[in-house]
C-alpha cells in the first residue's frame, strides 16, 4: 500500500471518528435532563474538526483520468 493511499484512509477514518463522536456527544447531551453547555461546545468543536478533515479530503490532489 502506498503512503498516499494510507494517509488518505487515515484522514477518512479521522473524519468518520470525529463525526460519530461529535454527533453522539451532542445527542446524548441534548437528551439528558441536565444539559451542560461545556459538552455542547465540546461536541461542536469535534464536529468542526470533522468538517476540517472532510475539507482536507476534498482538496487532495487527484489523478487525471483519461
C-alpha positions as CSV (number, residue, x, y, z in Angstrom):
1,X,0.0,0.0,0.0
2,X,1.4,3.4,-0.9
3,X,1.9,6.2,1.6
4,X,-0.6,8.5,-0.1
5,X,-3.3,5.9,0.0
6,X,-2.7,5.1,3.6
7,X,-2.7,8.7,4.7
8,X,-6.0,9.2,2.7
9,X,-7.5,6.3,4.6
10,X,-6.3,7.6,7.9
11,X,-7.7,11.1,7.2
12,X,-11.1,9.5,6.2
13,X,-11.0,7.5,9.5
14,X,-10.4,10.7,11.4
15,X,-13.4,12.3,9.6
16,X,-15.7,9.4,10.4
17,X,-14.5,9.1,14.0
18,X,-14.8,12.8,14.9
19,X,-18.2,13.0,13.1
20,X,-19.5,10.0,15.1
21,X,-18.0,11.2,18.4
22,X,-19.4,14.7,18.0
23,X,-22.9,13.7,16.9
24,X,-23.2,11.1,19.7
25,X,-22.0,13.5,22.3
26,X,-24.3,16.2,21.1
27,X,-27.3,13.9,21.0
28,X,-26.6,12.4,24.5
29,X,-26.1,15.9,25.9
30,X,-29.3,17.3,24.5
31,X,-31.3,14.3,25.6
32,X,-30.0,14.4,29.1
33,X,-32.2,16.1,31.8
34,X,-29.2,18.2,32.9
35,X,-27.8,19.9,29.7
36,X,-24.3,21.1,30.2
37,X,-23.1,23.9,27.9
38,X,-19.5,22.6,28.1
39,X,-20.4,19.3,26.5
40,X,-22.3,21.1,23.8
41,X,-19.4,23.3,22.9
42,X,-17.0,20.3,23.0
43,X,-19.2,18.4,20.6
44,X,-19.4,21.3,18.3
45,X,-15.6,21.6,18.3
46,X,-15.4,17.9,17.4
47,X,-17.8,18.4,14.5
48,X,-15.7,21.4,13.3
49,X,-12.6,19.1,13.4
50,X,-14.6,16.6,11.3
51,X,-15.5,19.2,8.8
52,X,-11.9,20.3,8.6
53,X,-10.9,16.7,7.8
54,X,-13.6,16.5,5.2
55,X,-12.4,19.7,3.5
56,X,-8.9,18.4,3.6
57,X,-10.0,15.2,1.9
58,X,-11.8,17.1,-0.8
59,X,-8.8,19.3,-1.5
60,X,-6.4,16.4,-2.0
61,X,-4.9,16.3,-5.5
62,X,-6.4,13.7,-7.8
63,X,-5.0,11.7,-10.7
64,X,-6.0,12.9,-14.1
65,X,-8.4,10.5,-15.8
66,X,-8.1,9.8,-19.5
